[in-house]
Amino acid sequence: MKKHLTTICSLSIISAVVAILLAATNHITAPIIKAQENEAAFAALTEVFPDGEGFEQIDISKYKLPSTITEAHSEKSGGYVFKIETVGYDSGFVIMFGIDANGTITGTKCIKSKETHDAKNTYGKTLTGKTKDTIDSVDTISGSTKTTAAYKNAAKDAINASIILGGGTVDLRDEAQILNDNLSAALPDGESKFTSLFITEELDGVSAVYKADNGKGYVFISGENFIATDANGEVVSDVDDELKLSISDSAKQIILSEIKEIDISRYEDMPKQVVKAYKTTSGNYVFDLNAAGFGINGDAYYNPSGEYIMIKVSATAEGKIIMCETISQKESNGIGDVCAKPEFYSQFNGKEETNYREIDAISGATITTNGYKTAVSKVFEAIKILKGDG
């Protein structure tokens, strides 16, 4: 017994000593590593702003700058140098940007990164000389989408920061924040919490519908207008009579719309891509689809996930798509996963069997695009079968 106790005590002492040594080592090395990073950042000042002189560090706590800005230096001619920490393929992506008094990028340098693609060291050169209005003209690199997109977004943050430090104003809200602010302004009773509705009815001039999570009403987006209704569909926004009548009609369609699941097992010829089918009270159809994209048909080199792309599509009985939306996917990061973005899947809205193929493919993701289009094509086939026309 004493022998076992002695062994346990010895192991405890050793563990404690090791923990102390590791803590001491970290205490010594952490400041050194941080100092080395700071030295690299300081050396990068003249590298990213070759003609700059008289750099002085700015107390950024006094300003409302983009959250990615971790350091800022002014330059006597009116320019700035920024240290930015962002997220590309991985976190901890640190880049320096020089911005002259005219808002032009004078140079960039990656000083810390866990990115895998060499774009982390080379892509910055393509941004030199660009301004806020011309950054988007620089192509992202296929196979390094996240790294290069992070670079471009960081460049925009640097330019926006230079405008703010120069006394100008910049709207730092992202698209989601702008959307939510517009929804809240249209329907204050919604308490800033809204959910996008999947549209199953053809609504005249309406591109999107949001429902207040507290049940107080809806907001319809028509062109650039955000029009609110109460829970009963009565328009509460100040709009002209014609638009009020149109939105009121759309709201009643949304409120009265109901869907009922169809037993597709009764249809032997139903395409395998159709997982579930529904019919609305107005006679439209809704389908849950499995699309065999790269996750199913890819090669082992890029580790396909084995997962289908899950899609939801609503369509009229005549075969016109009302709304298409990606519900879930596990396509390749930075390439095929673009199928989850509205910019891609909303292209199918309004399409019919004759023109559904006329959409912009996902760059570098042919298998994902083709698998998606194949699944969507089965909507038209399924409608014919359900109507007895197949």
C-alpha positions as CSV (number, residue, x, y, z in Angstrom):
1,M,0.0,0.0,0.0
2,K,2.8,2.4,1.0
3,K,4.5,1.6,-2.3
4,H,1.4,2.5,-4.3
5,L,1.0,5.8,-2.3
6,T,4.7,6.6,-2.9
7,T,4.2,6.1,-6.7
8,I,1.1,8.2,-6.8
9,C,2.8,11.0,-4.8
10,S,5.8,10.9,-7.1
11,L,3.6,11.1,-10.3
12,S,1.7,14.0,-8.8
13,I,4.9,15.9,-8.0
14,I,6.2,15.2,-11.5
15,S,3.0,16.4,-13.1
16,A,3.0,19.6,-11.0
17,V,6.7,20.3,-11.9
18,V,5.9,19.8,-15.6
19,A,2.9,22.1,-15.4
20,I,5.1,24.8,-13.7
21,L,7.8,24.4,-16.3
22,L,5.3,24.7,-19.2
23,A,3.7,27.7,-17.6
24,A,7.1,29.3,-17.1
25,T,8.2,28.5,-20.7
26,N,4.9,30.0,-22.0
27,H,5.5,33.1,-19.8
28,I,8.9,33.5,-21.3
29,T,8.2,32.7,-24.9
30,A,4.8,34.4,-25.4
31,P,6.2,37.9,-25.1
32,I,9.0,37.0,-27.4
33,I,6.6,35.7,-30.0
34,K,4.5,38.7,-29.7
35,A,7.5,41.0,-29.9
36,Q,8.6,39.3,-33.1
37,E,5.2,39.7,-34.6
38,N,5.3,43.4,-33.7
39,E,8.7,43.8,-35.2
40,A,7.5,42.2,-38.4
41,A,4.5,44.6,-38.4
42,F,6.7,47.6,-37.9
43,A,9.1,46.5,-40.6
44,A,6.1,46.1,-42.9
45,L,5.1,49.8,-42.5
46,T,7.6,51.0,-45.1
47,E,7.1,47.9,-47.2
48,V,3.4,48.5,-47.7
49,F,3.8,52.3,-47.9
50,P,7.2,52.7,-49.7
51,D,7.0,56.5,-50.0
52,G,5.7,57.0,-46.4
53,E,7.4,59.0,-43.7
54,G,6.8,59.9,-40.1
55,F,4.6,57.0,-39.1
56,E,2.8,57.4,-35.8
57,Q,0.6,54.9,-34.1
58,I,-3.1,55.8,-33.6
59,D,-5.2,55.0,-30.6
60,I,-7.9,53.1,-32.4
61,S,-10.1,52.8,-29.3
62,K,-11.2,56.4,-29.9
63,Y,-12.8,55.5,-33.2
64,K,-15.5,53.1,-34.5
65,L,-13.5,51.2,-37.1
66,P,-14.1,47.8,-38.8
67,S,-13.7,45.1,-36.2
68,T,-10.8,43.5,-38.1
69,I,-8.5,46.5,-37.6
70,T,-6.1,45.8,-34.7
71,E,-3.5,48.6,-35.3
72,A,-3.3,51.8,-37.3
73,H,-0.5,54.2,-38.1
74,S,-0.8,57.6,-39.7
75,E,1.7,58.9,-42.2
76,K,2.6,62.6,-42.6
77,S,1.3,62.9,-46.2
78,G,-2.2,61.9,-45.0
79,G,-2.0,58.2,-45.6
80,Y,-2.4,55.3,-43.2
81,V,-1.1,51.8,-42.5
82,F,-3.4,49.2,-41.0
83,K,-2.8,45.9,-39.4
84,I,-5.8,43.6,-40.0
85,E,-6.6,40.2,-38.5
86,T,-9.2,38.3,-40.5
87,V,-10.4,34.8,-41.3
88,G,-9.7,33.1,-44.7
89,Y,-9.5,29.4,-44.9
90,D,-8.4,29.5,-41.3
91,S,-8.4,32.1,-38.5
92,G,-5.4,34.2,-37.5
93,F,-4.8,35.7,-41.0
94,V,-2.9,38.9,-40.4
95,I,-2.3,41.4,-43.2
96,M,-0.8,44.9,-43.4
97,F,-2.2,47.5,-45.8
98,G,-0.9,50.9,-46.8
99,I,-3.5,53.4,-48.0
100,D,-2.6,56.8,-49.3
101,A,-4.5,60.1,-48.8
102,N,-6.6,59.4,-51.9
103,G,-7.8,56.0,-50.7
104,T,-5.5,54.0,-53.0
105,I,-3.8,50.8,-51.8
106,T,0.0,51.4,-51.8
107,G,1.0,47.9,-50.8
108,T,0.1,44.8,-48.8
109,K,2.0,42.2,-46.8
110,C,0.9,39.0,-45.1
111,I,2.7,38.8,-41.7
112,K,0.9,35.9,-40.1
113,S,-1.1,33.1,-41.6
114,K,-2.3,29.5,-41.4
115,E,-3.6,29.6,-45.0
116,T,-2.5,26.7,-47.2
117,H,-2.5,28.3,-50.6
118,D,0.5,30.6,-51.7
119,A,-2.1,33.3,-52.5
120,K,-1.6,34.5,-48.9
121,N,1.8,35.8,-50.1
122,T,1.1,36.7,-53.7
123,Y,-2.5,37.9,-54.0
124,G,-1.8,41.2,-52.3
125,K,0.2,42.4,-55.2
126,T,-2.9,42.3,-57.4
127,L,-4.6,44.8,-55.0
128,T,-1.9,47.4,-55.1
129,G,-3.1,50.5,-56.9
130,K,-6.8,49.6,-56.4
131,T,-9.4,51.8,-54.7
132,K,-12.7,51.0,-53.0
133,D,-14.5,51.2,-56.3
134,T,-12.0,48.9,-58.2
135,I,-11.2,46.1,-55.7
136,D,-14.0,43.9,-56.9
137,S,-12.6,44.0,-60.4
138,V,-9.8,41.8,-59.2
139,D,-10.7,38.1,-59.7
140,T,-10.6,35.7,-56.8
141,I,-8.4,32.6,-57.3
142,S,-10.2,29.3,-58.0
143,G,-9.1,26.8,-55.3
144,S,-8.3,29.6,-52.9
145,T,-11.6,31.4,-52.8
146,K,-11.7,31.9,-49.0
147,T,-8.1,33.2,-48.8
148,T,-8.5,35.7,-51.7
149,A,-12.0,36.8,-50.6
150,A,-10.6,37.5,-47.1
151,Y,-7.8,39.6,-48.7
152,K,-10.3,41.7,-50.6
153,N,-12.6,42.2,-47.7
154,A,-9.7,43.2,-45.5
155,A,-8.6,45.7,-48.2
156,K,-12.1,47.2,-48.1
157,D,-11.9,47.4,-44.3
158,A,-8.6,49.2,-44.5
159,I,-9.9,51.8,-47.0
160,N,-13.1,52.3,-44.9
161,A,-10.9,52.8,-41.8
162,S,-8.8,55.4,-43.7
163,I,-12.0,57.3,-44.6
164,I,-13.2,57.3,-41.0
165,L,-9.8,58.4,-39.6
166,G,-9.8,61.2,-42.2
167,G,-13.1,62.5,-40.9
168,G,-15.5,60.9,-43.3
169,T,-18.4,58.5,-42.6
170,V,-18.8,54.9,-43.7
171,D,-21.7,52.5,-43.2
172,L,-20.0,49.5,-41.6
173,R,-23.1,47.3,-41.5
174,D,-23.0,44.1,-43.4
175,E,-25.8,43.0,-45.7
176,A,-27.6,41.0,-43.0
177,Q,-27.6,44.0,-40.6
178,I,-28.8,46.4,-43.3
179,L,-31.6,44.0,-44.2
180,N,-32.7,43.6,-40.6
181,D,-32.6,47.3,-40.0
182,N,-34.9,47.8,-43.0
183,L,-37.3,45.1,-41.8
184,S,-37.3,46.7,-38.3
185,A,-37.9,50.1,-39.7
186,A,-40.9,48.9,-41.8
187,L,-42.4,46.9,-38.9
188,P,-41.1,48.2,-35.5
189,D,-43.6,45.9,-33.7
190,G,-41.6,43.0,-35.1
191,E,-39.0,43.7,-32.4
192,S,-36.0,43.3,-34.8
193,K,-36.5,39.5,-35.2
194,F,-37.7,38.2,-38.6
195,T,-37.7,34.9,-40.4
196,S,-37.6,34.5,-44.2
197,L,-40.6,32.7,-45.5
198,F,-40.4,30.0,-48.2
199,I,-42.9,31.3,-50.9
200,T,-45.3,28.8,-52.3
201,E,-47.6,31.3,-54.2
202,E,-47.0,33.6,-57.1
203,L,-46.9,37.1,-55.6
204,D,-47.1,40.0,-58.0
205,G,-43.9,42.1,-57.8
206,V,-42.7,40.5,-54.5
207,S,-39.2,39.1,-54.2
208,A,-39.2,38.1,-50.6
209,V,-41.4,37.9,-47.5
210,Y,-40.4,38.0,-43.9
211,K,-42.5,37.1,-40.9
212,A,-42.0,38.8,-37.5
213,D,-41.1,36.1,-35.0
214,N,-43.4,37.5,-32.4
215,G,-46.4,37.1,-34.8
216,K,-47.1,40.8,-35.2
217,G,-47.1,40.8,-39.0
218,Y,-45.1,40.5,-42.3
219,V,-42.7,42.6,-44.4
220,F,-42.9,42.3,-48.2
221,I,-40.0,43.3,-50.3
222,S,-41.1,44.8,-53.6
223,G,-38.3,46.3,-55.6
224,E,-36.5,48.6,-53.2
225,N,-39.6,49.0,-51.0
226,F,-40.2,47.3,-47.6
227,I,-43.9,47.2,-47.0
228,A,-45.3,45.9,-43.7
229,T,-48.6,44.4,-42.9
230,D,-50.2,43.4,-39.6
231,A,-50.9,39.8,-38.7
232,N,-54.2,39.9,-40.6
233,G,-52.6,41.1,-43.8
234,E,-53.6,44.8,-43.6
235,V,-50.9,47.1,-44.9
236,V,-49.6,49.4,-42.2
237,S,-46.9,51.1,-44.3
238,D,-47.5,54.5,-46.0
239,V,-47.7,53.5,-49.7
240,D,-49.9,54.4,-52.6
241,D,-53.3,52.7,-53.1
242,E,-52.2,50.5,-56.0
243,L,-49.2,49.1,-54.1
244,K,-51.3,48.8,-50.9
245,L,-53.9,46.7,-52.8
246,S,-51.2,44.5,-54.4
247,I,-49.4,43.8,-51.1
248,S,-52.7,43.2,-49.2
249,D,-53.6,40.6,-51.8
250,S,-50.2,39.0,-51.5
251,A,-50.5,38.9,-47.7
252,K,-53.8,37.2,-47.8
253,Q,-52.4,34.6,-50.2
254,I,-49.6,33.9,-47.7
255,I,-51.9,33.8,-44.7
256,L,-54.4,31.5,-46.4
257,S,-51.8,29.2,-48.0
258,E,-51.7,25.7,-46.7
259,I,-49.8,22.7,-48.0
260,K,-50.6,19.0,-47.7
261,E,-48.1,16.2,-48.3
262,I,-48.7,13.8,-51.2
263,D,-48.0,10.1,-50.8
264,I,-45.4,9.8,-53.6
265,S,-45.0,6.0,-52.9
266,R,-48.1,5.6,-55.1
267,Y,-46.3,6.8,-58.1
268,E,-43.8,4.2,-59.5
269,D,-42.2,6.6,-61.9
270,M,-41.5,9.3,-59.4
271,P,-37.9,10.4,-59.9
272,K,-35.6,9.2,-57.1
273,Q,-34.4,12.8,-56.5
274,V,-37.9,13.7,-55.2
275,V,-37.9,13.0,-51.4
276,K,-41.2,14.5,-50.6
277,A,-44.0,16.3,-52.5
278,Y,-46.8,18.6,-51.3
279,K,-49.7,20.4,-52.9
280,T,-51.0,23.8,-51.8
281,T,-54.6,24.8,-51.5
282,S,-54.2,27.0,-54.6
283,G,-53.0,24.0,-56.7
284,N,-49.2,24.7,-56.6
285,Y,-46.6,22.1,-55.7
286,V,-43.7,22.0,-53.3
287,F,-40.8,19.5,-53.5
288,D,-38.0,18.4,-51.3
289,L,-35.1,17.2,-53.5
290,N,-31.9,15.3,-53.2
291,A,-29.2,16.7,-55.5
292,A,-26.2,14.4,-56.1
293,G,-23.4,17.1,-56.3
294,F,-19.7,16.7,-55.5
295,G,-20.6,15.3,-52.1
296,I,-21.9,12.2,-53.9
297,N,-20.2,12.1,-57.3
298,G,-16.8,13.7,-56.4
299,D,-13.5,12.0,-56.3
300,A,-11.5,10.9,-53.2
301,Y,-8.8,13.5,-53.7
302,Y,-11.1,16.2,-52.5
303,N,-12.8,14.0,-49.9
304,P,-16.5,14.1,-51.0
305,S,-18.8,14.2,-48.0
306,G,-21.2,11.5,-49.0
307,E,-24.0,14.0,-48.4
308,Y,-26.7,15.1,-50.9
309,I,-27.5,18.8,-51.5
310,M,-31.0,19.3,-50.0
311,I,-33.2,21.6,-52.1
312,K,-36.7,22.9,-51.7
313,V,-38.6,24.1,-54.8
314,S,-42.1,25.5,-55.2
315,A,-43.7,25.6,-58.6
316,T,-47.1,26.3,-60.2
317,A,-49.2,23.5,-61.7
318,E,-48.1,24.8,-65.1
319,G,-44.4,24.1,-64.3
320,K,-43.1,27.5,-63.4
321,I,-40.7,27.7,-60.5
322,I,-41.9,30.1,-57.8
323,M,-39.0,29.7,-55.4
324,C,-35.8,27.6,-55.1
325,E,-33.7,27.3,-52.0
326,T,-30.8,25.3,-50.8
327,I,-31.7,23.8,-47.4
328,S,-28.4,22.0,-46.6
329,Q,-25.2,21.0,-48.3
330,K,-21.7,19.7,-47.6
331,E,-20.0,20.5,-50.9
332,S,-16.3,21.5,-51.0
333,N,-15.4,24.5,-49.0
334,G,-14.9,27.7,-50.9
335,I,-16.0,26.1,-54.2
336,G,-19.1,24.0,-54.3
337,D,-20.6,25.4,-51.2
338,V,-21.5,28.5,-53.2
339,C,-24.7,26.5,-54.0
340,A,-25.9,27.6,-50.6
341,K,-25.9,31.3,-51.5
342,P,-29.0,33.1,-52.8
343,E,-26.9,34.5,-55.7
344,F,-26.8,30.9,-57.0
345,Y,-30.1,29.2,-56.2
346,S,-32.4,32.2,-56.7
347,Q,-31.4,32.0,-60.4
348,F,-34.0,29.2,-60.8
349,N,-36.8,31.5,-59.6
350,G,-39.3,32.0,-62.5
351,K,-37.6,29.4,-64.7
352,E,-39.5,26.7,-66.6
353,E,-38.6,23.4,-68.3
354,T,-37.5,25.3,-71.4
355,N,-35.0,27.5,-69.7
356,Y,-34.0,26.2,-66.3
357,R,-30.5,25.4,-67.6
358,E,-29.9,29.1,-68.4
359,I,-28.1,29.9,-65.1
360,D,-24.6,30.9,-64.2
361,A,-22.6,27.8,-63.2
362,I,-20.5,27.8,-60.0
363,S,-16.9,28.5,-61.0
364,G,-14.7,25.4,-60.5
365,A,-17.7,23.3,-59.4
366,T,-19.1,21.6,-62.5
367,I,-20.2,18.5,-60.6
368,T,-22.1,20.6,-58.0
369,T,-23.8,22.7,-60.7
370,N,-24.8,19.8,-62.9
371,G,-26.1,17.8,-59.9
372,Y,-28.2,20.7,-58.8
373,K,-29.7,21.3,-62.2
374,T,-30.5,17.6,-62.6
375,A,-32.4,17.7,-59.3
376,V,-34.3,20.8,-60.3
377,S,-35.2,19.3,-63.7
378,K,-37.1,16.5,-61.8
379,V,-39.6,19.1,-60.6
380,F,-41.1,19.4,-64.1
381,E,-41.1,15.6,-64.5
382,A,-42.8,15.2,-61.1
383,I,-45.5,17.7,-61.8
384,K,-46.5,15.9,-65.0
385,I,-46.6,12.6,-63.1
386,L,-48.8,14.1,-60.3
387,K,-51.1,15.6,-62.8
388,G,-51.3,12.4,-64.8
389,D,-49.6,13.9,-67.8
390,G,-46.4,11.8,-67.3
